[in-house]
């Protein structure tokens, strides 16, 4: 199964990485976060239906799933699973207004 990252998801990972690296000055955690995202996505490739479905009335979000980043459970990967591909839509920390972000940017 191929994995495709939406630009917003890539930006989310970079934003969180920079938060740990620059704002918190903990480079070891920044690197651990980056590796944890990769590891979690690799695991999801093997078992894409494990993630909980995102609840929304918007039809385009009905198949959206989420799963926590291993070791960083406050951060969730929001993705769409198809038979031959997985699309990582967003990677969001739970302190953010996840519903607003996903519902507003729902042109999935």
Secondary structure, DSSP 8 states (H G I E B T S, - for coil): -EEEE-HHHHHHHHHHHHIIIIIS--HHHHHHHHHHHHHHHHHHHHSGGGSEE---SSGGGTTEEEEEETTEEEEEEEEEE-SSEEEEEEEEETTS-HHHHHHHT---
